[in-house]
């Protein structure tokens, strides 16, 4: 079952390295801007930090998966 789901997701999803790099650089820059003036009492700030962190992790995983697939 796990192999079937993984194969169907690979068929639907065709990642691009250039878009992942752009996503990683943009979200890293935004996270840097967020962390320059921390305000952890604001829930919107905490949400923004969480979204930027998730985006960076997703972009890194995407790049690693694409690079491993090309080997």
Secondary structure, 3 states (H helix, E strand, C coil): CHHHHHHHHHHHCCCCHHHHHHHHHHHHHHHHHHHHCCCCCCHHHHHHHHHHHHHHHHHHHHHHHHHHHHC
